[in-house]
Amino acid sequence: MKSRFLEVVCFLDAILRNGVLIDKPRNSNSSRLRKLLTVIVFCGLLYGIAMGSYAWLAGTRTFHDACLQMSYSGIKVPMLLLATFALTWPAFAVISTLFGLRDDMSLLTGLVMSSQATGAIILLSFSPIVLFTYVSVGHSQTTYSAAVLLNFVFFAVASLASHWRMRRNIKSFATGDHRHAIMLWFWVILYGFAGIQMAWIMRPFVGQPNADTTFFRAESWDNAYVKLMEIAKSLIFPDD
Amino acid sequence: MLNWFRQVDEILRGEKTRTERMDSASLDISAGGIAVVVVVLAGIYGFSMGSFALARGIESGDTTTFNAGWMQMIASTVKMPLLFMCTLGITFPSLYVFNALVGSRLRLPAVMRLLIAALAVNVTVLASLGPIVAFFSVSTPNYPFVLLLNVAVCAGAGFLGLAFLLQTLHRLSGPRELVENAEPIDAIARIEQTKKGPLHGTHEQPLGRHVKKVFFVWLFVFGVVGAQMGWVLRPFVGSPHKEFQWLRPRDSNFLEAVNNAFWSLLS
């Protein structure tokens, strides 16, 4: 049991250092991809459960009542990561091919999966802070908004850090060829663009304690960017 | 059919556009077969575009009906391939004539194959972005946003299609003797060459005057006719506030509509 646990920890450590997929990038890596997928699901699930525990830890619901939101959030975080990956991968594959990188497709796919797994591990590492914050602040409308903002910041930090890690690793094998770096930037922009909207329609992740627990909000089907523009407009032109 | 898709894959990988594979100043592809693939892939993108109408419904008299949404989806799936093939059909004679006028050595079948290949690149990129467009269409009630997203996606795919066209035209029009008399290249250099995609320029030779002329005239003619054809064949997305129509009455133009959508999104 102990050795199994150590094996998992070593594997997660290897992803963070990106020993995974980089040692022998051109070899068949389907089993490694499966492992990365497991890491994304596992870490996403745990972070999602932590995210959804706000109502319980802030003291407005019993554990039993909060379980539903925790389960929903636990399912939705890996769903968010994987659904966004599935949506954006076809365009990534076609445009990589156009740039002459088809032979490196398995490597690039491994890199972006590895980056997602890195992001999921970083998120998981933030979950004790999330739990501590929920416990320590209690509930009010302001603290609920702060909890949502905190999770948003953690997602942003995890995404940026995993991208930074990916860019550092790509330099080790793509010296002089900037196409890989360009494609990974393209991936980040495309993934971010679709991911923000995906997160918007999948909300709530934290769960408003005073509202009924639902998998999706009734008013979920809306556009995140249009909402952002409306908020920006109301801030710039408050009298409109 | 599978063989035609394989040919499109080879075009995307740049295998069909390597200089050593274009000895007869033409692409080694089946124009008819690739045209079928273009129709299928454009249909997939049209389907993604039409999903907005299906998700939102379309006004039909006093009520919003999903039957009209289905009709819009079918219409978009049919009209998207029509847009590309009709634009090619209408512009091809003038494109070929101008190509011959400026002294290009591309013959009629070669021009047709080249244009079909460029369209294949364009629609493959479009179809690959189809899932993202469909996702935004289903999850966004804001019509101007979806309209502008489609314009941006089409512009991005069009840009890549044009980059392919320019580089392939450059390779096809380059002096053959350079290739024929070239020093044999070693195995490593050959592997490096095969890793270059179809958008990769041949830095050894600058773009020729003929290539530039032909390309910019093609760009202008195809662009203008394509934009107008898109306008004539509208609606593709389907406004939820207008009744379903296969074709809208002829008024206004494409640029004015994009401008209106932009300001309506900001207002």
Interface residues (C-beta under 8 A of the other chain):
Chain A: A86 L87 T88 P90 A91 A93 V94 I95 T97 L98 F99 G100 L101 R102 D103 L190 F193 A194 Q197 M198 W200 I201 S220 W221 D222 N223 Y225 V226 M229 K233
Chain B: D9 L12 R13 G14 V121 T124 V125 A127 S128 L129 G130 P131 I132 F135 F136 V138 S139 T140 P141 N142 F145 L160 F164 K195 K196 G197 P198 L199 H200 L265 L266
